[in-house]
Amino acid sequence: MKASLANWRNSRIKHLARIDYGLGQPPRLSESGVPILRATNINRGKISEAGLIYASLGDLPLDRAPLLKSGEILVVRSGAYTGDSALITDKWAGSAPGYDLRITPERVEPRYLAYCLLSSVAMQQMDIAKARAAQPHLNAEELGEVTVGLPEPSEQRRIADFLDAETSRIDHLYTTRRNQTKLLDERLDAVRNNLFADSRKESAGVPLMYLTDPARPIVYGIVQAGPEIPGGVPYIKTGDLPELKLDTLSRTSSEIHAQYRRAAVRPGDIVMAMRASIGTVAMVPRELAEANLTQGTARIAPASNVDRKWLFHALQTRAVREQCEVRAVGSTFRTLNIWDLRRVLIRWAPIDEQSKIADRFELELSHHDKLRSATQRQLKLLALRRQALITAAVTGQIDVSTASGRGIEE
């Protein structure tokens, strides 16, 4: 049932709230103190503590950017998360915004306005505004022009109460499904470790260099690939792993590729990241007939008595990941060098068992992928349902005094 829109009116945010900018420059950071909320801490109305940074109260320019107060709204103004927003609660009162916009509601229920900003109606208006710039960007003037529907104050509170209850229910389901995804990943990791490592404790570990083709030892690739050459020879970087999408690979000249011919990869070779996401692997597909590597990746060409699928999965076991982590050097930019990678121990299995182990694991992997895909679809549907419910409530499409929040579709 739709709400009565007789007493509703449209109003721009600038007429309902004060909009200010956050800190112009990041303060000096400390291990504790005042938490600094950044774009990565904000996601569709929620504030995450993951990756939270802190600053000393004395280092904050409070004359230009006072501390956040409960009831204010923080909006991301630039970058990939532009337009995302979150309501500041008592838990976050005292936090300082980063480069973002802060809304201080003055003539509107703060919770209601926060939900309005999460609706598809407001998001579409912000999308139009931020698309005008070369990079996603939203300034205070553009945010102030966003129009929202405004019922009577009592109805605003009723809508906010309704959405608090219903989104909490959806968020609980979302968290449950996300935890199921984590459990699925942990189960797959345990199966992999059992098949490729733990179940063969009686066998001694074999250094990786003895499992590779003697004519094509473990090596890294091009030191300086030079400028991008359209139609040139593709090369694999750490950022290309583990998906290894052929149409996104960078390309170098034939001359540079020839200088590093020793690092050329072939279909069936395994490539491992030596920097950043150390230990991440990908198998070169048959579509990539000719390619090279960078200095941050290494080629692992399985020997003739080694099943390449078996080795590929064995390299992803917890035991191998831990060895790679222990052997990596550096503090800020950690790197695994070739000498250490060659000596990583792999739990050996006879060649006639390798393919059986690999086939058994790939059946488990196929089952895992189906379950995980189903869970991911459910997560997407829950997120869509959440926004659809918010949009319906703040635009008067439903009467929250009689609605249950069920049956709302995008």
Helices and strands as residue ranges (DSSP letters): E 9-12, G 13-15, E 17-21, E 29-30, E 34-37, G 39-41, E 42-43, E 46-47, E 53-55, G 57-59, E 73-75, E 85-87, G 90-92, E 96-97, E 101-105, H 110-118, H 120-130, H 140-144, E 147-150, H 153-196, G 198-200, E 205-207, G 208-211, E 219-220, E 233-236, G 238-240, G 246-248, E 250-252, H 254-259, G 261-263, E 270-273, E 281-283, E 292-293, E 297-300, H 308-314, H 318-327, H 338-342, E 345-347, H 351-394
